[in-house]
């Protein structure tokens, strides 16, 4: 048995977070197991993962961790009285701008190989569970930063074992989970950024409900052709899926019983000479929604091989080295267990490199009548 007395350094911390910080060398599955099997007690009462600890609480763990050296009696009794130097694995991310990638634990890491075409042999050699880039790991779910070029799940055109879901299964097996990690939503293969994966069946049901009821806010960065007439706007056009030998595609604004409502909100983050960087919030989550919507208003995404300007794609590839779709899932917001969660993920290196080469442009917009009248006063 291992005993820890909570001091001021660990007060007001969830039990699962305390375990991860106090025993950083143990795997996540160990903590899941001891809590699930009721082997952790707080003041003699079975502990729960989300239980808040207070100063003076006594935590007993009825399991001998490999990283803790037991005494001759087979138990370790010590008081946690020093601050551990190793960082937490799930620090809450703060809001960040468009940067190349902070090194703070809890944020996604930039990988120079992401977005590049790789042979099957290279994928086998370099990709797998060990390459998963976790933004956060909790007892209930993980959020993974998916690279461009990696399919979210198995399907036609995807080699067996080479999808995000399958890598998560491999990771879950190594962690000793009794549930196959399952993604709660998807990203197009060409899109990079954050995906939520549930680690339990009830968690999956909860996230499915949250997404269905539009209670998970999803934000994206995209670089589009040309400069938009308005700095803010909403594209509200239905989408109709069509399938052909060349693949599925969404038709915009079709009056058809099978057409689905699709709403995309956007805000221009920065005008550049010939391009706009926009931050997008999805109200609905249809297949190819962002790509089809922006192409329909004459501002296709750069690097889009299905809805884009193919001549421009060749030009930006040659000029800026863009070898992928410029679309990245940069933020997720949702409420979980009474707390509002916000996770940010910066642009990957290959997209930030394109931004660094663009020439910023200041566009003066005409003042509206309200602004004019307020200035006169």
Phi, psi and omega per residue, in radians:
X1 nan 2.491 3.086
X2 -1.991 2.338 -3.137
X3 -2.119 2.354 3.065
X4 -2.334 2.366 3.037
X5 -1.802 2.222 -3.049
X6 -1.303 2.152 3.048
X7 -1.850 -2.994 -3.048
X8 -1.081 -0.440 -3.114
X9 -1.215 -0.444 -3.083
X10 -2.027 0.056 3.132
X11 -1.178 2.643 3.139
X12 1.082 0.591 3.125
X13 -2.118 2.485 3.063
X14 -1.093 2.635 -3.123
X15 -1.046 -0.786 -3.105
X16 -1.141 -0.619 3.110
X17 -1.204 -0.669 3.093
X18 -1.040 -0.798 -3.125
X19 -1.068 -0.740 -3.121
X20 -1.159 -0.601 -3.131
X21 -1.393 -0.676 -3.093
X22 -1.266 -0.500 -3.104
X23 -2.261 1.172 -3.012
X24 -1.150 -0.303 -3.097
X25 -1.489 -0.182 3.130
X26 -1.467 2.650 3.126
X27 -1.342 2.754 -3.123
X28 -1.040 -0.626 -3.089
X29 -1.122 -0.518 3.119
X30 -1.091 -0.776 -3.141
X31 -1.171 -0.734 3.092
X32 -0.980 -0.781 -3.032
X33 -1.169 -0.828 -3.058
X34 -1.178 -0.581 3.101
X35 -1.260 -0.784 -3.111
X36 -1.112 -0.648 -3.116
X37 -1.522 0.166 3.063
X38 1.047 0.673 3.116
X39 -1.673 0.092 3.094
X40 -2.038 2.242 3.130
X41 -2.198 2.454 3.090
X42 -2.010 2.015 -3.079
X43 0.961 0.652 3.082
X44 1.485 -0.050 -3.122
X45 -1.914 2.437 -3.141
X46 -0.934 2.224 -3.075
X47 -1.503 2.642 3.068
X48 -1.987 2.638 -3.040
X49 -0.991 -0.714 -3.056
X50 -1.599 0.174 -3.132
X51 -1.198 2.324 3.130
X52 -1.519 2.271 -3.133
X53 -1.613 2.583 3.076
X54 -2.167 2.809 -3.105
X55 -1.033 2.306 -3.133
X56 1.728 -0.245 3.091
X57 -1.073 2.512 3.076
X58 -1.898 2.116 -3.120
X59 -1.855 2.094 3.082
X60 -1.903 2.253 3.130
X61 -2.014 1.982 -3.072
X62 -1.537 1.024 -3.138
X63 -2.818 2.438 3.086
X64 -1.679 1.886 3.117
X65 -1.251 2.531 -3.133
X66 -1.090 -0.529 -3.074
X67 -1.420 -0.085 -3.134
X68 -1.938 2.141 -3.110
X69 -1.434 2.065 -3.124
X70 -1.362 2.672 3.071
X71 -1.451 -3.059 -3.036
X72 -1.092 -0.460 -3.124
X73 -1.450 -0.052 3.109
X74 1.533 0.146 3.112
X75 -2.302 2.758 3.118
X76 -2.140 2.169 3.133
X77 -2.155 1.914 -3.120
X78 -2.574 2.785 -3.130
X79 -1.863 2.248 3.127
X80 -1.355 1.808 -3.030
X81 -2.238 0.062 3.127
X82 -2.165 2.665 3.120
X83 -1.423 2.209 -3.136
X84 -1.303 2.474 -3.088
X85 -1.459 -0.389 -3.132
X86 -1.264 2.470 -3.088
X87 -1.315 2.733 3.023
X88 -1.190 2.685 3.123
X89 -1.489 -0.272 -3.067
X90 -2.298 0.849 3.047
X91 -1.054 2.469 3.130
X92 -1.234 2.167 3.135
X93 -1.191 2.585 3.023
X94 -1.722 2.823 3.126
X95 -1.117 2.352 -3.122
X96 -2.303 2.846 3.109
X97 -1.623 -2.774 -3.134
X98 -1.558 1.625 -3.091
X99 -2.176 2.954 -3.059
X100 -1.285 -0.288 3.054
X101 2.341 1.876 3.121
X102 -1.180 2.720 -3.131
X103 -1.650 0.043 -3.113
X104 -1.096 2.360 3.077
X105 -1.030 2.393 -3.135
X106 1.880 -0.311 3.075
X107 -1.721 2.801 3.077
X108 -1.208 2.602 3.081
X109 -1.695 2.561 3.038
X110 -1.398 2.403 3.097
X111 -2.180 2.121 -3.047
X112 -1.172 -0.333 -3.101
X113 -1.477 -0.241 -3.059
X114 -1.234 2.465 3.114
X115 1.532 -0.118 3.132
X116 -1.668 2.581 3.103
X117 -1.245 2.310 -3.138
X118 -2.217 2.564 3.081
X119 -1.295 2.892 3.121
X120 -1.046 -0.681 3.137
X121 -1.110 -0.700 3.118
X122 -1.153 -0.695 3.121
X123 -1.085 -0.762 -3.133
X124 -1.120 -0.622 -3.067
X125 -1.364 -0.575 -2.966
X126 -1.987 -0.258 -3.087
X127 -1.985 2.588 3.139
X128 2.853 -2.944 -3.101
X129 -1.043 -0.583 -3.109
X130 -1.193 -0.275 -3.124
X131 -1.715 -0.024 3.126
X132 -1.068 2.319 -3.102
X133 -1.813 1.666 -3.093
X134 -1.432 2.237 3.016
X135 -1.437 -0.666 3.069
X136 -2.683 2.558 3.023
X137 -2.179 2.199 3.064
X138 -2.231 3.078 3.123
X139 -1.174 -0.512 -3.040
X140 -1.649 -0.599 -3.029
X141 -2.722 2.871 2.982
X142 -2.227 2.715 3.009
X143 -2.106 2.215 -3.044
X144 -2.012 2.468 3.058
X145 -1.594 1.783 -3.094
X146 -1.445 2.333 3.080
X147 -1.419 2.751 3.016
X148 -1.132 2.452 3.131
X149 1.718 -0.211 3.127
X150 -1.786 2.174 3.118
X151 -1.198 2.524 3.119
X152 -1.183 -0.662 -3.102
X153 -2.585 2.889 -3.125
X154 -1.074 2.620 3.121
X155 -3.132 -3.085 3.138
X156 -1.113 2.391 -3.139
X157 1.515 -0.053 3.127
X158 -1.949 2.205 -3.136
X159 -1.192 2.519 3.125
X160 -0.963 2.344 3.113
X161 1.468 0.051 -3.063
X162 -2.077 0.850 3.050
X163 -2.324 2.807 -3.124
X164 -1.027 -0.776 -3.127
X165 -1.008 -0.781 -3.114
X166 -1.168 -0.603 3.059
X167 -1.167 -0.647 3.093
X168 -1.152 -0.675 3.084
X169 -1.065 -0.748 3.140
X170 -1.094 -0.775 3.112
X171 -1.098 -0.796 -3.128
X172 -1.063 -0.657 3.114
X173 -1.135 -0.741 3.127
X174 -1.174 -0.523 3.130
X175 -1.444 -0.108 3.107
X176 1.355 0.419 3.132
X177 -1.261 2.555 3.129
X178 -1.680 0.196 3.119
X179 -2.412 2.331 3.114
X180 -1.236 2.077 3.110
X181 -0.916 2.317 -3.055
X182 -2.259 2.263 -3.117
X183 -1.271 2.486 -3.102
X184 -1.599 -0.213 3.102
X185 -2.767 3.074 -3.061
X186 -2.238 2.839 2.936
X187 -2.198 2.587 3.038
X188 -0.994 2.666 -3.124
X189 -0.998 -0.625 -3.089
X190 -1.381 -0.240 -3.074
X191 -1.601 2.459 3.079
X192 -1.848 2.924 3.038
X193 2.141 -2.783 -2.867
X194 -1.515 2.357 3.047
X195 -2.311 2.364 3.096
X196 -1.566 2.336 3.055
X197 -2.177 2.244 3.141
X198 -1.461 2.533 -3.137
X199 -1.876 0.029 3.104
X200 -2.545 2.725 -3.132
X201 -1.089 -0.743 -3.128
X202 -1.192 -0.577 3.084
X203 -1.136 -0.713 3.111
X204 -1.079 -0.749 3.114
X205 -1.094 -0.684 3.141
X206 -1.146 -0.782 -3.136
X207 -1.200 -0.636 3.088
X208 -1.048 -0.725 3.108
X209 -1.164 -0.773 -3.136
X210 -1.040 -0.743 -3.131
X211 -1.227 -0.724 3.124
X212 -1.082 -0.626 -3.122
X213 -1.607 0.228 3.078
X214 1.030 0.674 3.130
X215 -1.803 0.103 2.982
X216 -1.955 1.965 -3.141
X217 -1.497 2.178 -3.105
X218 -2.023 2.209 -3.115
X219 -2.075 2.600 -3.104
X220 -2.387 2.673 2.904
X221 -1.828 2.388 3.074
X222 -2.477 2.545 3.030
X223 -1.880 2.128 -3.034
X224 -2.017 2.773 3.108
X225 -1.231 2.359 3.041
X226 1.325 -3.134 3.132
X227 -1.941 2.183 -3.102
X228 -1.181 2.579 -3.113
X229 -1.245 -0.516 3.135
X230 -2.112 2.516 3.133
X231 -1.341 -0.337 3.055
X232 -2.351 2.608 3.117
X233 -3.032 3.011 3.099
X234 -2.348 2.306 3.050
X235 -1.832 2.001 -3.097
X236 -2.103 1.463 -3.110
X237 -2.365 2.355 -3.138
X238 -1.169 2.747 3.127
X239 -2.186 2.371 3.117
X240 -2.137 2.143 -3.116
X241 -1.393 2.360 3.025
X242 -2.212 2.486 -3.130
X243 -2.076 2.433 3.100
X244 -2.587 3.127 -3.141
X245 -1.107 -0.439 -3.133
X246 -1.481 -0.093 3.125
X247 2.076 3.009 -3.125
X248 -1.388 2.606 3.132
X249 -2.611 2.611 -3.133
X250 -1.799 2.246 3.059
X251 -1.669 2.383 -3.034
X252 -1.708 2.409 3.004
X253 1.214 0.511 3.141
X254 -1.504 2.331 3.065
X255 -1.551 1.648 -3.056
X256 -2.593 2.507 -3.125
X257 -1.057 -0.447 -3.105
X258 -1.570 -0.132 3.133
X259 -1.181 2.475 -3.096
X260 -1.916 2.490 3.066
X261 -1.093 2.391 3.128
X262 -2.489 2.218 -3.086
X263 -2.264 2.187 -3.124
X264 -2.191 2.147 3.064
X265 -1.782 2.507 3.141
X266 -2.501 2.759 3.040
X267 -2.492 2.311 3.135
X268 -1.289 2.113 3.080
X269 -1.457 -0.662 -3.133
X270 -2.775 2.307 3.005
X271 -1.511 2.432 3.033
X272 -2.206 2.923 3.131
X273 -1.197 1.775 3.128
X274 1.645 -0.111 -3.072
X275 -2.564 2.789 3.010
X276 -2.242 2.350 2.972
X277 -1.635 2.098 -3.075
X278 -2.069 2.544 3.001
X279 -1.829 2.249 -2.958
X280 -2.073 2.426 3.011
X281 -2.099 2.187 -3.140
X282 -1.544 2.268 2.999
X283 -1.603 -0.538 3.011
X284 -2.166 2.819 -3.073
X285 -2.184 1.128 -3.140
X286 -1.439 2.762 3.076
X287 -1.021 2.288 3.076
X288 1.034 0.373 -3.004
X289 -0.998 -0.900 -3.098
X290 -1.100 -0.782 -3.092
X291 -1.117 -0.803 -3.111
X292 -1.209 -0.716 -3.118
X293 -1.108 -0.834 -3.101
X294 -1.237 -0.574 3.059
X295 -1.132 -0.600 -3.090
X296 -1.205 -0.397 3.125
X297 -1.782 0.227 3.061
X298 1.475 0.285 3.141
X299 -2.285 1.150 -3.101
X300 -1.131 2.731 3.109
X301 -1.277 2.511 3.080
X302 -1.193 2.443 3.119
X303 1.407 0.098 -3.137
X304 -1.433 1.989 -3.085
X305 -1.536 -0.002 -3.125
X306 -1.967 -0.695 -3.102
X307 -2.053 -0.032 -2.959
X308 -1.534 -3.075 3.060
X309 -1.571 1.829 -2.998
X310 -1.150 -0.650 3.110
X311 -1.139 -0.722 3.117
X312 -1.164 -0.654 3.105
X313 -1.025 -0.743 3.116
X314 -1.119 -0.650 -3.118
X315 -1.186 -0.815 -3.111
X316 -1.245 -0.478 3.063
X317 -1.130 -0.745 -3.128
X318 -1.275 -0.725 -3.044
X319 -1.396 -0.736 -3.039
X320 -1.979 -0.103 -3.141
X321 1.335 0.441 3.139
X322 -1.428 1.980 -3.082
X323 -1.939 0.274 -3.049
X324 -2.638 3.066 3.057
X325 -1.259 2.325 3.110
X326 -1.548 1.383 3.092
X327 -2.607 2.190 -3.022
X328 -2.465 2.231 3.076
X329 -1.342 1.881 -2.930
X330 -1.837 -0.287 -3.113
X331 -2.651 2.487 2.999
X332 -2.249 2.385 3.087
X333 -2.339 2.343 3.076
X334 -2.890 2.849 3.080
X335 -1.706 2.334 -3.128
X336 -2.480 2.124 3.129
X337 0.911 0.764 3.069
X338 1.419 0.040 3.127
X339 -2.051 2.481 3.086
X340 -1.513 2.106 -3.088
X341 -1.792 2.347 3.072
X342 -2.311 2.158 3.129
X343 -2.182 2.244 3.129
X344 -1.994 2.570 -3.120
X345 -2.408 1.983 -3.065
X346 -1.190 2.889 3.079
X347 -1.033 2.416 3.048
X348 -1.163 2.832 -2.995
X349 -0.974 -0.722 -3.056
X350 -1.199 -0.496 3.088
X351 -1.416 -0.674 3.099
X352 -1.106 -0.591 3.110
X353 -1.097 -0.631 3.094
X354 -1.165 -0.810 3.134
X355 -1.006 -0.726 -3.100
X356 -1.089 -0.383 -3.108
X357 -1.626 -0.130 -3.090
X358 -1.499 2.700 -3.133
X359 -1.710 1.992 3.134
X360 -1.038 2.587 -3.082
X361 -2.344 2.317 3.088
X362 -1.773 2.126 -3.137
X363 -1.966 2.095 3.114
X364 -1.449 2.142 3.092
X365 -1.690 2.458 3.097
X366 -1.096 2.419 3.125
X367 -1.206 2.531 3.053
X368 -1.472 2.967 -3.063
X369 -1.061 -0.635 -3.135
X370 -1.085 -0.806 -3.128
X371 -1.122 -0.685 -3.139
X372 -1.111 -0.789 -3.098
X373 -1.181 -0.625 3.124
X374 -1.188 -0.645 3.130
X375 -1.181 -0.609 3.119
X376 -1.107 -0.653 -3.133
X377 -1.232 nan nan
